[in-house]
Amino acid sequence: MTEPRNPTTAEALRGAGLRVTAARVALLETVRAGDHLGVEAIASGVRDRVGHVSLQAVYEALHALTAAGLVRRIEPAGSPARFEGRVGDNHHHVVCRTCGVVADVDCAVDEAPCLTASDDHGFSIDEAEVIYWGLCPACSTARSS
């Protein structure tokens, strides 16, 4: 039995019905290699890989990749949008109130209990976005010093 292999970036783009371009490949690889990156950091990563690309092109590609489900956009209150390559598992986030660092948090139990609302108001719920707020270890240490 062979192990399943992850699709290449180009295969992932094609599989989502998107045209494969050097900028899209660079952008998706930058997001997947990063850690909850903002648009400026993504643009810098894309430019490091392919040369000049406009900020508008980065925004357009991020919109297309998010709509296709290849990238997830999170927008903690009071913060600019950030993007990540971890998609499809309904995980949550923890955000440091001081420095803004973001980390992934898995659901508390095996299934996604957060999808069972106390009152769904007739909605068919398919996703929940939970953001925990606090201080990261570095900021906690700095505060207590």
N, CA and C atoms as an extended XYZ file, in Angstrom:
435
Properties=species:S:1:pos:R:3:atomname:S:1:resname:S:1:resid:I:1 pbc="F F F"
N         0.838       -1.177        0.000 N   MET     1
C         0.000        0.000        0.000 CA  MET     1
C         0.885        1.244        0.000 C   MET     1
N         0.567        2.191       -0.859 N   THR     2
C         1.368        3.410       -0.930 CA  THR     2
C         0.748        4.479       -0.043 C   THR     2
N         1.615        5.331        0.469 N   GLU     3
C         1.157        6.429        1.318 CA  GLU     3
C         0.535        7.508        0.439 C   GLU     3
N        -0.534        8.149        0.915 N   PRO     4
C        -1.113        9.244        0.137 CA  PRO     4
C        -0.133       10.403        0.082 C   PRO     4
N        -0.068       11.047       -1.058 N   ARG     5
C         0.838       12.179       -1.178 CA  ARG     5
C         0.035       13.465       -1.241 C   ARG     5
N         0.642       14.501       -0.749 N   ASN     6
C         0.004       15.805       -0.818 CA  ASN     6
C         0.139       16.343       -2.234 C   ASN     6
N        -0.911       16.981       -2.740 N   PRO     7
C        -0.798       17.547       -4.084 CA  PRO     7
C         0.214       18.692       -4.102 C   PRO     7
N         0.847       18.885       -5.243 N   THR     8
C         1.739       20.030       -5.387 CA  THR     8
C         0.905       21.301       -5.350 C   THR     8
N         1.550       22.414       -5.211 N   THR     9
C         0.837       23.684       -5.192 CA  THR     9
C         0.071       23.888       -6.487 C   THR     9
N         0.700       23.587       -7.609 N   ALA    10
C         0.034       23.735       -8.909 CA  ALA    10
C        -1.179       22.811       -9.000 C   ALA    10
N        -1.052       21.585       -8.517 N   GLU    11
C        -2.180       20.653       -8.532 CA  GLU    11
C        -3.321       21.153       -7.646 C   GLU    11
N        -2.977       21.735       -6.502 N   ALA    12
C        -4.002       22.271       -5.605 CA  ALA    12
C        -4.752       23.414       -6.280 C   ALA    12
N        -4.031       24.288       -6.976 N   LEU    13
C        -4.672       25.394       -7.692 CA  LEU    13
C        -5.585       24.869       -8.799 C   LEU    13
N        -5.069       23.939       -9.606 N   ARG    14
C        -5.891       23.348      -10.674 CA  ARG    14
C        -7.116       22.649      -10.102 C   ARG    14
N        -6.918       21.920       -9.012 N   GLY    15
C        -8.019       21.199       -8.384 CA  GLY    15
C        -9.112       22.117       -7.869 C   GLY    15
N        -8.747       23.345       -7.554 N   ALA    16
C        -9.717       24.339       -7.087 CA  ALA    16
C       -10.304       25.137       -8.250 C   ALA    16
N        -9.901       24.774       -9.468 N   GLY    17
C       -10.411       25.465      -10.648 CA  GLY    17
C        -9.755       26.795      -10.923 C   GLY    17
N        -8.557       26.995      -10.366 N   LEU    18
C        -7.842       28.260      -10.563 CA  LEU    18
C        -6.706       28.089      -11.568 C   LEU    18
N        -6.465       29.162      -12.300 N   ARG    19
C        -5.343       29.177      -13.230 CA  ARG    19
C        -4.039       29.190      -12.445 C   ARG    19
N        -3.075       28.422      -12.915 N   VAL    20
C        -1.771       28.351      -12.250 CA  VAL    20
C        -0.880       29.449      -12.806 C   VAL    20
N        -0.476       30.375      -11.929 N   THR    21
C         0.471       31.419      -12.307 CA  THR    21
C         1.610       31.396      -11.303 C   THR    21
N         2.730       31.949      -11.702 N   ALA    22
C         3.884       31.993      -10.796 CA  ALA    22
C         3.531       32.756       -9.516 C   ALA    22
N         2.782       33.845       -9.645 N   ALA    23
C         2.420       34.650       -8.473 CA  ALA    23
C         1.496       33.869       -7.531 C   ALA    23
N         0.521       33.141       -8.080 N   ARG    24
C        -0.382       32.358       -7.227 CA  ARG    24
C         0.357       31.220       -6.531 C   ARG    24
N         1.243       30.562       -7.274 N   VAL    25
C         2.038       29.490       -6.656 CA  VAL    25
C         2.875       30.059       -5.524 C   VAL    25
N         3.558       31.186       -5.777 N   ALA    26
C         4.398       31.812       -4.755 CA  ALA    26
C         3.561       32.257       -3.560 C   ALA    26
N         2.386       32.802       -3.824 N   LEU    27
C         1.535       33.275       -2.742 CA  LEU    27
C         1.058       32.105       -1.881 C   LEU    27
N         0.554       31.050       -2.499 N   LEU    28
C         0.061       29.913       -1.730 CA  LEU    28
C         1.190       29.258       -0.941 C   LEU    28
N         2.364       29.149       -1.529 N   GLU    29
C         3.508       28.574       -0.812 CA  GLU    29
C         3.948       29.478        0.343 C   GLU    29
N         3.887       30.786        0.150 N   THR    30
C         4.238       31.729        1.208 CA  THR    30
C         3.274       31.604        2.376 C   THR    30
N         1.982       31.549        2.083 N   VAL    31
C         0.978       31.425        3.144 CA  VAL    31
C         1.143       30.102        3.876 C   VAL    31
N         1.332       29.018        3.126 N   ARG    32
C         1.468       27.700        3.749 CA  ARG    32
C         2.728       27.605        4.611 C   ARG    32
N         3.782       28.302        4.229 N   ALA    33
C         5.036       28.260        4.985 CA  ALA    33
C         5.032       29.244        6.148 C   ALA    33
N         4.105       30.197        6.120 N   GLY    34
C         4.072       31.241        7.142 CA  GLY    34
C         3.231       30.866        8.334 C   GLY    34
N         3.040       31.849        9.184 N   ASP    35
C         2.294       31.635       10.419 CA  ASP    35
C         1.331       32.800       10.617 C   ASP    35
N         0.126       32.682       10.057 N   HIS    36
C        -0.892       33.709       10.199 CA  HIS    36
C        -0.365       35.063        9.711 C   HIS    36
N         0.026       35.098        8.461 N   LEU    37
C         0.674       36.276        7.887 CA  LEU    37
C        -0.318       37.355        7.471 C   LEU    37
N         0.128       38.600        7.609 N   GLY    38
C        -0.620       39.734        7.090 CA  GLY    38
C        -0.299       39.933        5.619 C   GLY    38
N        -1.048       40.802        4.973 N   VAL    39
C        -0.898       41.019        3.535 CA  VAL    39
C         0.500       41.522        3.173 C   VAL    39
N         1.048       42.439        3.941 N   GLU    40
C         2.386       42.977        3.631 CA  GLU    40
C         3.447       41.882        3.683 C   GLU    40
N         3.377       41.019        4.699 N   ALA    41
C         4.347       39.917        4.805 CA  ALA    41
C         4.183       38.937        3.653 C   ALA    41
N         2.947       38.689        3.249 N   ILE    42
C         2.701       37.795        2.119 CA  ILE    42
C         3.264       38.406        0.845 C   ILE    42
N         2.997       39.683        0.633 N   ALA    43
C         3.510       40.358       -0.565 CA  ALA    43
C         5.032       40.303       -0.601 C   ALA    43
N         5.671       40.518        0.529 N   SER    44
C         7.128       40.438        0.606 CA  SER    44
C         7.623       39.035        0.254 C   SER    44
N         6.947       38.008        0.783 N   GLY    45
C         7.320       36.634        0.480 CA  GLY    45
C         7.150       36.294       -0.990 C   GLY    45
N         6.086       36.803       -1.588 N   VAL    46
C         5.856       36.569       -3.018 CA  VAL    46
C         6.929       37.270       -3.835 C   VAL    46
N         7.255       38.496       -3.462 N   ARG    47
C         8.294       39.246       -4.196 CA  ARG    47
C         9.651       38.570       -4.078 C   ARG    47
N         9.945       37.976       -2.922 N   ASP    48
C        11.201       37.240       -2.755 CA  ASP    48
C        11.279       36.055       -3.717 C   ASP    48
N        10.130       35.482       -4.050 N   ARG    49
C        10.091       34.287       -4.898 CA  ARG    49
C        10.011       34.600       -6.385 C   ARG    49
N         9.239       35.649       -6.749 N   VAL    50
C         9.006       35.889       -8.182 CA  VAL    50
C         9.348       37.295       -8.661 C   VAL    50
N         9.828       38.145       -7.799 N   GLY    51
C        10.104       39.519       -8.213 CA  GLY    51
C         8.900       40.403       -7.967 C   GLY    51
N         8.787       41.457       -8.754 N   HIS    52
C         7.743       42.456       -8.511 CA  HIS    52
C         6.341       41.866       -8.679 C   HIS    52
N         5.494       42.200       -7.728 N   VAL    53
C         4.061       41.920       -7.813 CA  VAL    53
C         3.370       43.043       -7.051 C   VAL    53
N         2.298       43.555       -7.618 N   SER    54
C         1.606       44.675       -6.970 CA  SER    54
C         0.822       44.193       -5.766 C   SER    54
N         0.602       45.095       -4.839 N   LEU    55
C        -0.196       44.792       -3.661 CA  LEU    55
C        -1.630       44.439       -4.084 C   LEU    55
N        -2.129       45.113       -5.110 N   GLN    56
C        -3.473       44.823       -5.624 CA  GLN    56
C        -3.548       43.388       -6.139 C   GLN    56
N        -2.513       42.920       -6.829 N   ALA    57
C        -2.495       41.532       -7.325 CA  ALA    57
C        -2.479       40.540       -6.166 C   ALA    57
N        -1.778       40.883       -5.087 N   VAL    58
C        -1.751       40.024       -3.901 CA  VAL    58
C        -3.142       39.946       -3.290 C   VAL    58
N        -3.816       41.095       -3.139 N   TYR    59
C        -5.172       41.100       -2.594 CA  TYR    59
C        -6.122       40.272       -3.467 C   TYR    59
N        -6.020       40.430       -4.781 N   GLU    60
C        -6.897       39.685       -5.694 CA  GLU    60
C        -6.639       38.180       -5.601 C   GLU    60
N        -5.366       37.790       -5.534 N   ALA    61
C        -5.032       36.367       -5.428 CA  ALA    61
C        -5.488       35.805       -4.086 C   ALA    61
N        -5.311       36.564       -3.017 N   LEU    62
C        -5.775       36.111       -1.697 CA  LEU    62
C        -7.287       35.913       -1.699 C   LEU    62
N        -7.998       36.814       -2.338 N   HIS    63
C        -9.457       36.688       -2.426 CA  HIS    63
C        -9.831       35.406       -3.187 C   HIS    63
N        -9.169       35.165       -4.310 N   ALA    64
C        -9.462       33.967       -5.110 CA  ALA    64
C        -9.117       32.688       -4.347 C   ALA    64
N        -7.973       32.671       -3.674 N   LEU    65
C        -7.553       31.476       -2.932 CA  LEU    65
C        -8.437       31.233       -1.714 C   LEU    65
N        -8.890       32.312       -1.076 N   THR    66
C        -9.801       32.169        0.054 CA  THR    66
C       -11.152       31.643       -0.422 C   THR    66
N       -11.672       32.202       -1.505 N   ALA    67
C       -12.953       31.755       -2.051 CA  ALA    67
C       -12.889       30.289       -2.490 C   ALA    67
N       -11.716       29.852       -2.950 N   ALA    68
C       -11.540       28.470       -3.406 CA  ALA    68
C       -11.292       27.506       -2.248 C   ALA    68
N       -11.117       28.035       -1.038 N   GLY    69
C       -10.898       27.191        0.122 CA  GLY    69
C        -9.470       26.717        0.302 C   GLY    69
N        -8.523       27.342       -0.394 N   LEU    70
C        -7.111       26.967       -0.260 CA  LEU    70
C        -6.408       27.748        0.835 C   LEU    70
N        -6.982       28.875        1.211 N   VAL    71
C        -6.423       29.766        2.220 CA  VAL    71
C        -7.559       30.176        3.141 C   VAL    71
N        -7.257       30.355        4.400 N   ARG    72
C        -8.259       30.826        5.356 CA  ARG    72
C        -7.885       32.217        5.825 C   ARG    72
N        -8.868       33.100        5.853 N   ARG    73
C        -8.696       34.474        6.324 CA  ARG    73
C        -9.245       34.560        7.740 C   ARG    73
N        -8.459       35.104        8.636 N   ILE    74
C        -8.953       35.378        9.977 CA  ILE    74
C        -8.765       36.873       10.233 C   ILE    74
N        -9.642       37.441       11.030 N   GLU    75
C        -9.571       38.873       11.295 CA  GLU    75
C        -9.938       39.136       12.749 C   GLU    75
N        -8.962       38.924       13.650 N   PRO    76
C        -9.232       39.197       15.061 CA  PRO    76
C        -9.626       40.667       15.249 C   PRO    76
N       -10.553       40.912       16.151 N   ALA    77
C       -11.040       42.269       16.396 CA  ALA    77
C        -9.880       43.238       16.605 C   ALA    77
N        -9.930       44.355       15.901 N   GLY    78
C        -8.908       45.386       16.056 CA  GLY    78
C        -7.608       45.088       15.349 C   GLY    78
N        -7.562       44.000       14.561 N   SER    79
C        -6.335       43.621       13.854 CA  SER    79
C        -6.599       43.531       12.364 C   SER    79
N        -5.573       43.741       11.565 N   PRO    80
C        -5.761       43.539       10.126 CA  PRO    80
C        -5.935       42.048        9.828 C   PRO    80
N        -6.460       41.758        8.662 N   ALA    81
C        -6.661       40.366        8.253 CA  ALA    81
C        -5.341       39.624        8.200 C   ALA    81
N        -5.404       38.356        8.545 N   ARG    82
C        -4.256       37.454        8.456 CA  ARG    82
C        -4.712       36.223        7.703 C   ARG    82
N        -3.749       35.534        7.113 N   PHE    83
C        -4.075       34.392        6.273 CA  PHE    83
C        -3.243       33.195        6.676 C   PHE    83
N        -3.864       32.012        6.528 N   GLU    84
C        -3.172       30.774        6.863 CA  GLU    84
C        -3.546       29.690        5.859 C   GLU    84
N        -2.674       28.690        5.775 N   GLY    85
C        -2.894       27.571        4.866 CA  GLY    85
C        -3.613       26.403        5.509 C   GLY    85
N        -3.843       26.437        6.786 N   ARG    86
C        -4.566       25.354        7.463 CA  ARG    86
C        -6.062       25.585        7.257 C   ARG    86
N        -6.671       24.770        6.428 N   VAL    87
C        -8.077       24.937        6.068 CA  VAL    87
C        -8.850       23.642        6.278 C   VAL    87
N       -10.150       23.775        6.402 N   GLY    88
C       -11.030       22.624        6.388 CA  GLY    88
C       -11.190       21.850        7.682 C   GLY    88
N       -10.605       22.304        8.775 N   ASP    89
C       -10.715       21.523       10.006 CA  ASP    89
C       -11.387       22.287       11.150 C   ASP    89
N       -11.915       23.475       10.882 N   ASN    90
C       -12.651       24.262       11.874 CA  ASN    90
C       -11.881       24.445       13.179 C   ASN    90
N       -10.566       24.681       13.070 N   HIS    91
C        -9.790       24.973       14.279 CA  HIS    91
C        -9.996       26.442       14.674 C   HIS    91
N        -9.505       26.784       15.842 N   HIS    92
C        -9.688       28.117       16.387 CA  HIS    92
C        -8.334       28.802       16.567 C   HIS    92
N        -8.346       29.976       17.198 N   HIS    93
C        -7.106       30.748       17.368 CA  HIS    93
C        -7.022       31.372       18.755 C   HIS    93
N        -5.790       31.588       19.191 N   VAL    94
C        -5.515       32.342       20.400 CA  VAL    94
C        -4.638       33.523       19.979 C   VAL    94
N        -4.971       34.704       20.481 N   VAL    95
C        -4.290       35.937       20.075 CA  VAL    95
C        -3.756       36.638       21.319 C   VAL    95
N        -2.507       37.077       21.255 N   CYS    96
C        -1.914       37.838       22.347 CA  CYS    96
C        -2.409       39.283       22.282 C   CYS    96
N        -2.928       39.753       23.407 N   ARG    97
C        -3.432       41.126       23.479 CA  ARG    97
C        -2.322       42.175       23.357 C   ARG    97
N        -1.088       41.793       23.695 N   THR    98
C         0.007       42.762       23.692 CA  THR    98
C         0.726       42.820       22.353 C   THR    98
N         1.243       41.697       21.886 N   CYS    99
C         2.060       41.714       20.663 CA  CYS    99
C         1.305       41.262       19.416 C   CYS    99
N         0.119       40.672       19.577 N   GLY   100
C        -0.686       40.278       18.428 CA  GLY   100
C        -0.353       38.934       17.818 C   GLY   100
N         0.585       38.190       18.399 N   VAL   101
C         0.925       36.879       17.853 CA  VAL   101
C        -0.327       35.997       17.879 C   VAL   101
N        -0.468       35.144       16.849 N   VAL   102
C        -1.628       34.270       16.712 CA  VAL   102
C        -1.145       32.830       16.655 C   VAL   102
N        -1.867       31.937       17.331 N   ALA   103
C        -1.544       30.508       17.282 CA  ALA   103
C        -2.832       29.719       17.070 C   ALA   103
N        -2.698       28.545       16.459 N   ASP   104
C        -3.835       27.664       16.242 CA  ASP   104
C        -4.212       26.942       17.522 C   ASP   104
N        -5.505       26.686       17.685 N   VAL   105
C        -6.036       25.919       18.808 CA  VAL   105
C        -7.039       24.923       18.232 C   VAL   105
N        -6.816       23.636       18.485 N   ASP   106
C        -7.757       22.623       18.030 CA  ASP   106
C        -9.005       22.664       18.889 C   ASP   106
N       -10.107       22.098       18.367 N   CYS   107
C       -11.341       21.993       19.159 CA  CYS   107
C       -11.040       21.222       20.437 C   CYS   107
N       -11.788       21.495       21.475 N   ALA   108
C       -11.531       20.926       22.792 CA  ALA   108
C       -11.754       19.419       22.865 C   ALA   108
N       -12.622       18.874       22.035 N   VAL   109
C       -12.875       17.435       22.028 CA  VAL   109
C       -12.856       16.932       20.599 C   VAL   109
N       -13.022       15.624       20.415 N   ASP   110
C       -12.855       14.993       19.105 CA  ASP   110
C       -13.632       15.662       17.971 C   ASP   110
N       -14.924       15.852       18.146 N   GLU   111
C       -15.706       16.461       17.085 CA  GLU   111
C       -15.689       17.972       17.252 C   GLU   111
N       -16.419       18.658       16.454 N   ALA   112
C       -16.465       20.115       16.535 CA  ALA   112
C       -17.709       20.541       17.319 C   ALA   112
N       -17.664       20.470       18.667 N   PRO   113
C       -18.842       20.791       19.464 CA  PRO   113
C       -19.283       22.234       19.295 C   PRO   113
N       -18.373       23.074       18.870 N   CYS   114
C       -18.696       24.488       18.717 CA  CYS   114
C       -19.701       24.707       17.587 C   CYS   114
N       -19.943       23.676       16.755 N   LEU   115
C       -20.913       23.815       15.679 CA  LEU   115
C       -22.342       23.573       16.159 C   LEU   115
N       -22.502       23.197       17.417 N   THR   116
C       -23.828       22.993       17.994 CA  THR   116
C       -24.142       24.204       18.867 C   THR   116
N       -24.847       25.141       18.286 N   ALA   117
C       -25.176       26.375       19.001 CA  ALA   117
C       -26.338       26.135       19.957 C   ALA   117
N       -26.391       26.889       21.048 N   SER   118
C       -27.496       26.754       21.992 CA  SER   118
C       -28.812       27.150       21.333 C   SER   118
N       -28.766       28.083       20.389 N   ASP   119
C       -29.937       28.463       19.592 CA  ASP   119
C       -29.423       28.839       18.206 C   ASP   119
N       -29.714       27.991       17.221 N   ASP   120
C       -29.193       28.239       15.871 CA  ASP   120
C       -30.085       29.154       15.042 C   ASP   120
N       -31.221       29.595       15.601 N   HIS   121
C       -32.136       30.514       14.921 CA  HIS   121
C       -32.528       30.024       13.529 C   HIS   121
N       -32.521       28.706       13.334 N   GLY   122
C       -32.897       28.130       12.046 CA  GLY   122
C       -31.776       28.046       11.031 C   GLY   122
N       -30.593       28.498       11.399 N   PHE   123
C       -29.447       28.448       10.491 CA  PHE   123
C       -28.922       27.023       10.385 C   PHE   123
N       -28.378       26.681        9.261 N   SER   124
C       -27.640       25.432        9.088 CA  SER   124
C       -26.170       25.793        9.273 C   SER   124
N       -25.623       25.553       10.452 N   ILE   125
C       -24.276       26.007       10.809 CA  ILE   125
C       -23.232       25.032       10.287 C   ILE   125
N       -22.222       25.554        9.580 N   ASP   126
C       -21.160       24.707        9.052 CA  ASP   126
C       -19.766       25.143        9.493 C   ASP   126
N       -19.692       26.258       10.221 N   GLU   127
C       -18.383       26.732       10.679 CA  GLU   127
C       -18.575       27.613       11.898 C   GLU   127
N       -17.614       27.571       12.797 N   ALA   128
C       -17.609       28.460       13.953 CA  ALA   128
C       -16.227       29.094       14.049 C   ALA   128
N       -16.187       30.340       14.436 N   GLU   129
C       -14.909       31.024       14.583 CA  GLU   129
C       -14.769       31.459       16.033 C   GLU   129
N       -13.870       30.803       16.730 N   VAL   130
C       -13.628       31.098       18.133 CA  VAL   130
C       -12.240       31.713       18.241 C   VAL   130
N       -12.150       32.828       18.939 N   ILE   131
C       -10.853       33.450       19.168 CA  ILE   131
C       -10.682       33.628       20.672 C   ILE   131
N        -9.633       33.019       21.179 N   TYR   132
C        -9.272       33.188       22.585 CA  TYR   132
C        -8.289       34.355       22.665 C   TYR   132
N        -8.400       35.174       23.679 N   TRP   133
C        -7.516       36.321       23.878 CA  TRP   133
C        -6.755       36.150       25.185 C   TRP   133
N        -5.522       36.580       25.203 N   GLY   134
C        -4.717       36.521       26.410 CA  GLY   134
C        -3.334       37.066       26.142 C   GLY   134
N        -2.360       36.627       26.928 N   LEU   135
C        -0.975       37.040       26.745 CA  LEU   135
C        -0.151       35.827       26.368 C   LEU   135
N         0.702       35.988       25.358 N   CYS   136
C         1.607       34.903       24.972 CA  CYS   136
C         2.667       34.731       26.067 C   CYS   136
N         3.395       33.624       26.047 N   PRO   137
C         4.416       33.413       27.090 CA  PRO   137
C         5.438       34.554       27.196 C   PRO   137
N         5.890       35.077       26.051 N   ALA   138
C         6.895       36.150       26.089 CA  ALA   138
C         6.333       37.411       26.735 C   ALA   138
N         5.108       37.773       26.376 N   CYS   139
C         4.509       38.981       26.950 CA  CYS   139
C         4.146       38.781       28.421 C   CYS   139
N         3.746       37.564       28.794 N   SER   140
C         3.467       37.265       30.212 CA  SER   140
C         4.723       37.420       31.049 C   SER   140
N         5.847       36.907       30.518 N   THR   141
C         7.123       37.018       31.227 CA  THR   141
C         7.556       38.474       31.339 C   THR   141
N         7.433       39.226       30.255 N   ALA   142
C         7.826       40.632       30.263 CA  ALA   142
C         6.975       41.432       31.236 C   ALA   142
N         5.700       41.113       31.323 N   ARG   143
C         4.789       41.842       32.213 CA  ARG   143
C         5.122       41.562       33.684 C   ARG   143
N         5.486       40.301       33.971 N   SER   144
C         5.761       39.947       35.368 CA  SER   144
C         7.169       40.353       35.814 C   SER   144
N         8.011       40.783       34.884 N   SER   145
C         9.373       41.184       35.252 CA  SER   145
C         9.411       42.601       35.782 C   SER   145
